[in-house]
């Protein structure tokens, strides 16, 4: 227990020093953690206090130095254009997770520990030179006893403990920030960190990544144009993942091959087809489809998807509503877009529906009149989600990941050929999904299921009414109020109490002034009156009056 506390304290100091290094020492002072800095770091923080030059660049570099948990936090924030300025969001989208590799002796020791035998008894050959290195793991090429060439991803020794400590610190910081700032509570910063924590813990479990890869492989087993590497489970653990080696060109390196316009369009079409299939048909999709995770094999004209540490999942109802929203975008139907968002999200009871409808209409018109290189499907979805959050509409976290995936895919397509329009590419697949939705057989099944649910509801009505009446007669009937409604009620109480305090203070001050007038008019020259008691009382009352007024105005609740 003591060792764990010391580890957390040391990590706190390390994080604090890095914040100061990049000019964000004032953040520690704001949240009440300035005392964790050494005297030297405090002096440096004072010098750099308030320096916001190139803030986005400094934030990106700082997060990269802080490690995997903070890099993932930056990637999560990069899709929150409602929370951060556009310049900072643009920098966060460029976050890189590249670090020097771990010495090969430590990697071999890790393999020995997980398999219970040395590396030369597990693999026929093992390339000691690292192919790629990230903050969580690194990749080496090897061959199995059967002769297959494989890629082995090994988790960095001790990285789990580091990441878990960082996640606990991030949770502590998020709670402190929410206590100090209303905007942080409004944007559910703590919930965002909990989402991040869940995502990273899954990513640290390579056995789950193996299962995810198997699922996506089954999705495309009948599609010759899409390939997913085979996982060798007998040579994998929860911290070591062995997969088939596939030679291909990363999509961000397509410029190295003389790809024709038609070939680029075919790649873009395959990419859109694959993600429409994953998101809207299967409800299980690649959560981090950056160009390094997608390869192209020119000889076979195949796309290859790798690295399924992050995946998104959509339920049947979310797939239904997502496809409705996207078809609303493609068909320029604002009503359909709004209806789909209202079905998939939590909508506060006091929302101004007309105002939200107008905001969605404005976003849709921006898409209609934007050039090819302007807004399109991914960015439109992102703008719609930002508008929803501004109206306190809470979207499922899975939808946020879907928006991020679409924006990333759209960026890849734009990089290949700026003239390509993702909406135009996606429209045929969306229309096909809508035709399948309105297939008479499928519609009949949906109607039957709804009729069955409606029958159950009708059957249960008498029992529910009896329960309500019974609770009412016993005085046990309870009403639930949402957290947002409680906050609004408390806010109104604060305003009323502040107004009452102001009135009482003003009345008391008026009485003191009246006493001064009376004293000046009817005062007698006695020993008591020679003491300036009224003047002293007036001064004290006046200072208290100013202090109360300042406190009320500062609270912003008057």
TASULFEN-V393107 format. One record per residue. N is the residue number from 1. RES is the residue in one small letter. PSI is psi in radians with two decimals (NA if undefined). OMEGA is omega in degrees with one decimal (999 if undefined). Layout:
N/RES/PSI/OMEGA, N/RES/PSI/OMEGA
This chain:
1/x/-0.81/178.9, 2/x/-0.70/179.2, 3/x/-0.72/179.6, 4/x/-0.72/179.2, 5/x/-0.71/177.9, 6/x/-0.69/178.7, 7/x/-0.76/-179.8, 8/x/-0.73/-179.8, 9/x/-0.78/178.8, 10/x/-0.68/179.1, 11/x/-0.64/175.0, 12/x/-0.81/-179.3, 13/x/-0.71/-179.7, 14/x/-0.79/178.8, 15/x/-0.76/-180.0, 16/x/-0.76/-179.9, 17/x/-0.69/179.5, 18/x/-0.66/176.2, 19/x/-0.77/178.6, 20/x/-0.73/-178.6, 21/x/-0.66/-177.6, 22/x/0.26/172.6, 23/x/0.36/-179.4, 24/x/0.52/178.9, 25/x/-0.50/-179.3, 26/x/-0.39/176.9, 27/x/-0.72/179.4, 28/x/-0.71/179.3, 29/x/-0.69/-178.5, 30/x/-0.70/-176.8, 31/x/0.07/174.8, 32/x/0.44/-179.8, 33/x/0.30/-176.0, 34/x/-0.44/-175.9, 35/x/-0.23/-179.8, 36/x/-0.17/-179.9, 37/x/2.64/171.7, 38/x/2.90/-179.6, 39/x/-0.71/179.7, 40/x/-0.78/-178.7, 41/x/-0.58/179.2, 42/x/-0.69/179.2, 43/x/-0.77/178.4, 44/x/-0.70/180.0, 45/x/-0.69/179.7, 46/x/-0.69/-179.1, 47/x/-0.71/-175.3, 48/x/0.02/-176.5, 49/x/2.23/175.7, 50/x/-0.01/179.7, 51/x/1.89/-176.0, 52/x/0.27/-179.3, 53/x/2.29/179.4, 54/x/0.82/-175.2, 55/x/-0.74/-178.1, 56/x/-0.78/179.4, 57/x/-0.76/-178.8, 58/x/-0.66/178.1, 59/x/-0.76/-179.4, 60/x/-0.83/-180.0, 61/x/-0.68/-180.0, 62/x/-0.80/-179.4, 63/x/-0.68/178.4, 64/x/-0.65/179.8, 65/x/-0.53/-178.4, 66/x/-0.43/174.5, 67/x/-3.06/-169.2, 68/x/-0.75/-177.9, 69/x/-0.71/-178.3, 70/x/-0.56/175.0, 71/x/-0.78/178.9, 72/x/-0.65/176.3, 73/x/-0.77/178.2, 74/x/-0.71/178.7, 75/x/-0.63/177.4, 76/x/-0.71/179.8, 77/x/-0.39/-177.2, 78/x/-0.27/178.3, 79/x/0.17/179.7, 80/x/1.23/179.9, 81/x/-0.27/176.5, 82/x/-0.32/-173.6, 83/x/-0.56/-174.1, 84/x/2.67/176.1, 85/x/2.69/-176.0, 86/x/-0.62/-178.7, 87/x/-0.71/-180.0, 88/x/-0.71/177.5, 89/x/-0.73/-179.4, 90/x/-0.69/177.9, 91/x/-0.72/-178.7, 92/x/-0.52/177.6, 93/x/-0.28/-178.5, 94/x/0.15/-178.6, 95/x/2.31/179.7, 96/x/2.49/179.2, 97/x/1.16/-177.8, 98/x/2.20/-178.6, 99/x/2.87/176.4, 100/x/2.53/-178.0, 101/x/2.72/173.9, 102/x/2.48/176.6, 103/x/2.46/-173.2, 104/x/-0.47/178.2, 105/x/-0.68/178.5, 106/x/-0.64/179.1, 107/x/-0.77/178.7, 108/x/-0.68/178.0, 109/x/-0.64/178.6, 110/x/-0.76/178.2, 111/x/-0.76/178.9, 112/x/-0.72/-179.2, 113/x/-0.75/-175.9, 114/x/-0.63/-176.5, 115/x/-0.21/178.7, 116/x/0.26/176.7, 117/x/2.72/-175.6, 118/x/2.83/-173.5, 119/x/-0.61/-177.6, 120/x/-0.20/174.0, 121/x/-0.25/177.5, 122/x/-0.83/-177.8, 123/x/2.61/177.6, 124/x/-0.69/174.6, 125/x/2.66/-177.9, 126/x/2.05/-179.3, 127/x/2.04/-176.7, 128/x/-0.28/179.1, 129/x/2.25/-177.7, 130/x/2.34/177.3, 131/x/-0.75/179.9, 132/x/2.55/-179.4, 133/x/2.30/174.7, 134/x/3.13/-173.9, 135/x/-0.38/-179.9, 136/x/-0.71/-177.3, 137/x/3.05/176.5, 138/x/2.78/-171.3, 139/x/2.35/175.3, 140/x/2.59/175.4, 141/x/2.51/179.4, 142/x/3.07/173.5, 143/x/2.51/-179.3, 144/x/2.84/176.0, 145/x/-0.47/179.3, 146/x/-0.17/175.4, 147/x/-0.26/-179.6, 148/x/2.42/173.9, 149/x/2.29/-174.7, 150/x/2.87/171.6, 151/x/2.28/-177.4, 152/x/2.07/177.4, 153/x/2.08/-176.3, 154/x/2.28/179.4, 155/x/2.44/179.9, 156/x/2.30/178.6, 157/x/2.27/176.5, 158/x/-0.02/-175.2, 159/x/-0.53/-179.4, 160/x/-0.80/-177.9, 161/x/-0.70/178.6, 162/x/-0.82/-177.6, 163/x/-0.76/179.5, 164/x/-0.71/177.4, 165/x/-0.75/179.2, 166/x/-0.69/179.4, 167/x/-0.68/177.0, 168/x/-0.71/178.6, 169/x/-0.75/177.6, 170/x/-0.66/177.9, 171/x/-0.75/176.7, 172/x/-0.80/-178.5, 173/x/-0.71/-179.3, 174/x/-0.67/178.1, 175/x/-0.71/177.2, 176/x/-0.76/-178.6, 177/x/-0.72/179.3, 178/x/-0.59/178.6, 179/x/-0.52/-174.0, 180/x/-0.43/-173.5, 181/x/2.27/178.2, 182/x/-0.64/-178.2, 183/x/-0.59/-179.6, 184/x/-0.67/177.3, 185/x/-0.67/179.8, 186/x/-0.71/-178.0, 187/x/0.11/176.8, 188/x/1.00/-178.6, 189/x/-0.71/179.6, 190/x/-0.73/178.8, 191/x/-0.62/178.3, 192/x/-0.73/179.4, 193/x/-0.63/176.4, 194/x/-0.71/176.8, 195/x/-0.76/178.0, 196/x/-0.78/-178.1, 197/x/-0.79/179.5, 198/x/-0.74/-178.9, 199/x/-0.78/-177.2, 200/x/-0.69/179.1, 201/x/-0.66/176.3, 202/x/-0.69/-178.1, 203/x/-0.48/179.0, 204/x/-0.19/179.6, 205/x/1.73/-176.9, 206/x/-0.41/177.7, 207/x/-0.57/176.0, 208/x/-0.66/176.1, 209/x/-0.65/177.5, 210/x/-0.77/178.5, 211/x/-0.73/178.4, 212/x/-0.74/179.6, 213/x/-0.71/178.4, 214/x/-0.71/-178.9, 215/x/-0.82/-179.0, 216/x/-0.60/177.7, 217/x/-0.71/177.9, 218/x/-0.54/178.7, 219/x/-0.63/-173.4, 220/x/0.36/-176.5, 221/x/-0.41/178.8, 222/x/0.08/-179.3, 223/x/1.95/-176.8, 224/x/-0.30/-176.9, 225/x/-0.22/-179.5, 226/x/2.29/-179.6, 227/x/2.46/176.2, 228/x/2.31/-175.8, 229/x/2.57/176.6, 230/x/2.45/178.0, 231/x/2.32/176.2, 232/x/1.63/-171.9, 233/x/-0.54/-179.9, 234/x/-0.29/-179.8, 235/x/0.43/-179.0, 236/x/2.61/174.5, 237/x/-2.97/178.9, 238/x/-0.14/178.1, 239/x/0.03/176.4, 240/x/2.28/-177.8, 241/x/2.13/-179.4, 242/x/2.17/-176.2, 243/x/2.83/178.3, 244/x/2.42/176.2, 245/x/2.25/178.6, 246/x/2.17/178.9, 247/x/2.17/179.0, 248/x/3.05/179.3, 249/x/2.23/176.0, 250/x/2.53/-175.5, 251/x/-0.44/177.1, 252/x/0.07/177.6, 253/x/0.34/-178.7, 254/x/-0.40/-179.3, 255/x/-0.29/179.5, 256/x/-0.30/176.9, 257/x/2.61/-177.3, 258/x/1.21/-179.0, 259/x/2.33/178.4, 260/x/2.93/177.7, 261/x/-0.74/-179.5, 262/x/-0.66/-179.8, 263/x/-0.69/177.7, 264/x/-0.69/178.2, 265/x/-0.64/178.5, 266/x/-0.72/177.9, 267/x/-0.79/179.4, 268/x/-0.72/179.4, 269/x/-0.72/177.2, 270/x/-0.72/-178.7, 271/x/-0.83/179.6, 272/x/-0.77/179.4, 273/x/-0.77/-178.3, 274/x/-0.74/-176.1, 275/x/-0.55/173.1, 276/x/-0.72/177.4, 277/x/-0.84/-177.1, 278/x/-0.78/-173.3, 279/x/-0.91/-169.4, 280/x/-0.42/-178.9, 281/x/-0.80/-175.6, 282/x/-0.52/-178.5, 283/x/0.41/179.2, 284/x/1.94/-169.3, 285/x/2.80/178.5, 286/x/2.14/-176.7, 287/x/-0.18/-177.7, 288/x/1.16/-173.8, 289/x/0.86/178.4, 290/x/2.84/-172.2, 291/x/-0.50/179.3, 292/x/-0.30/-179.7, 293/x/0.11/179.8, 294/x/2.17/-179.7, 295/x/2.81/175.5, 296/x/2.29/178.3, 297/x/1.79/-175.0, 298/x/-0.68/-176.4, 299/x/-0.72/-177.7, 300/x/-0.07/-174.5, 301/x/0.90/-178.5, 302/x/2.54/168.4, 303/x/2.45/179.9, 304/x/2.21/176.7, 305/x/2.30/178.9, 306/x/2.92/173.3, 307/x/1.49/-179.1, 308/x/0.72/176.1, 309/x/-0.61/176.9, 310/x/2.17/176.0, 311/x/2.70/175.6, 312/x/2.57/179.7, 313/x/2.31/177.4, 314/x/2.27/176.1, 315/x/2.98/-179.3, 316/x/-0.72/-178.9, 317/x/-0.66/178.9, 318/x/-0.64/176.1, 319/x/-0.73/180.0, 320/x/-0.85/-177.4, 321/x/-0.63/179.1, 322/x/-0.77/179.4, 323/x/-0.64/177.0, 324/x/-0.74/179.5, 325/x/-0.78/-178.5, 326/x/-0.67/177.1, 327/x/-0.56/174.4, 328/x/-0.69/177.3, 329/x/-0.81/-177.0, 330/x/-0.58/-177.2, 331/x/0.10/178.7, 332/x/0.78/-177.1, 333/x/1.67/-177.1, 334/x/-0.70/-178.7, 335/x/-0.75/-179.5, 336/x/-0.66/178.8, 337/x/-0.86/-178.0, 338/x/-0.75/-179.2, 339/x/-0.70/179.5, 340/x/-0.75/179.5, 341/x/-0.73/179.8, 342/x/-0.58/-179.7, 343/x/-0.63/-172.6, 344/x/-0.18/-172.0, 345/x/2.93/170.3, 346/x/2.13/-177.3, 347/x/2.13/179.7, 348/x/2.59/-174.7, 349/x/-0.45/-176.2, 350/x/0.32/-178.3, 351/x/2.51/174.3, 352/x/1.64/-173.5, 353/x/-0.66/-179.5, 354/x/-0.72/179.3, 355/x/-0.78/179.4, 356/x/-0.73/178.4, 357/x/-0.74/-179.9, 358/x/-0.67/178.4, 359/x/-0.75/179.2, 360/x/-0.69/178.2, 361/x/-0.70/179.4, 362/x/-0.71/178.5, 363/x/-0.74/-179.4, 364/x/-0.69/179.4, 365/x/-0.58/175.5, 366/x/-0.69/179.8, 367/x/-0.75/-177.5, 368/x/-0.65/-172.7, 369/x/0.13/-179.8, 370/x/2.65/176.2, 371/x/3.00/-178.0, 372/x/-0.69/-177.6, 373/x/0.11/179.0, 374/x/-2.49/-179.1, 375/x/2.53/174.0, 376/x/-2.73/-169.7, 377/x/-0.95/-176.7, 378/x/-0.86/-179.8, 379/x/-0.55/176.9, 380/x/-0.79/177.2, 381/x/-0.74/179.1, 382/x/-0.76/178.6, 383/x/-0.68/178.6, 384/x/-0.73/179.7, 385/x/-0.64/177.4, 386/x/-0.73/177.7, 387/x/-0.70/178.3, 388/x/-0.77/-179.6, 389/x/-0.60/177.0, 390/x/-0.49/178.0, 391/x/0.27/178.8, 392/x/0.47/173.4, 393/x/2.12/-175.8, 394/x/1.98/179.6, 395/x/2.59/175.0, 396/x/2.51/-177.4, 397/x/-0.48/179.1, 398/x/-0.57/179.9, 399/x/-0.61/178.0, 400/x/-0.75/178.8, 401/x/-0.64/177.4, 402/x/-0.76/178.1, 403/x/-0.72/178.6, 404/x/-0.77/-179.3, 405/x/-0.75/-179.2, 406/x/-0.70/178.4, 407/x/-0.73/179.9, 408/x/-0.80/179.5, 409/x/-0.73/-179.9, 410/x/-0.64/177.5, 411/x/-0.69/178.5, 412/x/-0.78/-179.3, 413/x/-0.75/179.7, 414/x/-0.62/179.0, 415/x/-0.65/179.7, 416/x/-0.79/-178.2, 417/x/1.81/-177.2, 418/x/-0.35/-178.3, 419/x/-0.21/-179.6, 420/x/2.39/-179.6, 421/x/2.07/-175.5, 422/x/-0.58/178.6, 423/x/-0.77/178.9, 424/x/-0.68/179.4, 425/x/-0.65/-175.0, 426/x/-0.37/-172.6, 427/x/-0.80/179.8, 428/x/-0.68/-179.3, 429/x/-0.64/176.7, 430/x/-0.72/179.3, 431/x/-0.65/177.3, 432/x/-0.72/177.9, 433/x/-0.68/179.8, 434/x/-0.64/177.1, 435/x/-0.70/177.4, 436/x/-0.65/-179.9, 437/x/-0.71/-176.6, 438/x/0.33/171.9, 439/x/2.29/-175.3, 440/x/-0.68/-179.2, 441/x/-0.80/-179.1, 442/x/-0.67/177.3, 443/x/-0.69/178.1, 444/x/-0.73/178.8, 445/x/-0.73/-179.9, 446/x/-0.75/178.7, 447/x/-0.68/179.3, 448/x/-0.76/178.9, 449/x/-0.72/179.4, 450/x/-0.66/178.0, 451/x/-0.68/178.4, 452/x/-0.77/178.0, 453/x/-0.71/-179.6, 454/x/-0.66/177.8, 455/x/-0.74/178.0, 456/x/-0.70/-179.8, 457/x/-0.82/179.5, 458/x/-0.69/-179.0, 459/x/-0.61/-175.8, 460/x/-0.18/-176.9, 461/x/-0.87/-179.6, 462/x/-0.72/-179.5, 463/x/-0.74/180.0, 464/x/-0.70/178.1, 465/x/-0.69/178.1, 466/x/-0.72/178.4, 467/x/-0.74/-179.3, 468/x/-0.80/179.5, 469/x/-0.67/179.2, 470/x/-0.77/178.5, 471/x/-0.65/179.7, 472/x/-0.78/-179.0, 473/x/-0.52/179.4, 474/x/-0.09/-178.0, 475/x/0.35/-177.4, 476/x/0.08/-177.2, 477/x/2.23/-176.2, 478/x/2.58/175.9, 479/x/2.41/178.9, 480/x/2.40/177.2, 481/x/2.31/-179.5, 482/x/2.78/-178.4, 483/x/-0.70/-179.1, 484/x/-0.64/178.8, 485/x/-0.67/177.0, 486/x/-0.77/179.7, 487/x/-0.71/178.5, 488/x/-0.70/179.0, 489/x/-0.81/179.6, 490/x/-0.65/178.4, 491/x/-0.75/178.8, 492/x/-0.71/176.8, 493/x/-0.73/178.7, 494/x/-0.77/-179.5, 495/x/-0.75/-179.7, 496/x/-0.80/-178.3, 497/x/-0.65/177.6, 498/x/-0.68/178.1, 499/x/-0.68/176.9, 500/x/-0.78/178.9, 501/x/-0.73/178.9, 502/x/-0.76/-179.4, 503/x/-0.79/-179.9, 504/x/-0.72/179.3, 505/x/-0.74/178.8, 506/x/-0.69/178.4, 507/x/-0.79/179.9, 508/x/-0.73/179.4, 509/x/-0.67/178.3, 510/x/-0.70/178.8, 511/x/-0.74/178.1, 512/x/-0.78/179.1, 513/x/-0.71/178.1, 514/x/-0.71/177.3, 515/x/-0.69/177.5, 516/x/-0.75/-179.3, 517/x/-0.80/-179.4, 518/x/-0.76/-179.2, 519/x/-0.70/-179.8, 520/x/-0.51/-176.2, 521/x/-0.78/-172.9, 522/x/0.27/-174.9, 523/x/2.60/175.6, 524/x/2.61/-179.6, 525/x/1.38/176.8, 526/x/3.07/179.7, 527/x/-0.66/-178.3, 528/x/-0.68/-177.9, 529/x/-0.26/177.0, 530/x/-0.37/175.2, 531/x/2.23/-176.8, 532/x/1.01/-175.8, 533/x/-0.71/-177.6, 534/x/-0.74/-179.6, 535/x/-0.76/178.7, 536/x/-0.78/178.6, 537/x/-0.68/178.5, 538/x/-0.77/-179.3, 539/x/-0.80/179.8, 540/x/-0.80/-179.5, 541/x/-0.68/-179.3, 542/x/-0.74/178.8, 543/x/-0.72/176.8, 544/x/-0.68/178.5, 545/x/-0.82/179.4, 546/x/-0.72/-178.7, 547/x/-0.74/179.5, 548/x/-0.76/179.4, 549/x/-0.76/178.9, 550/x/-0.77/-178.6, 551/x/-0.73/-178.7, 552/x/-0.78/-179.0, 553/x/-0.65/179.9, 554/x/-0.59/-179.2, 555/x/-0.34/-179.9, 556/x/0.28/-176.7, 557/x/1.18/179.7, 558/x/NA/999
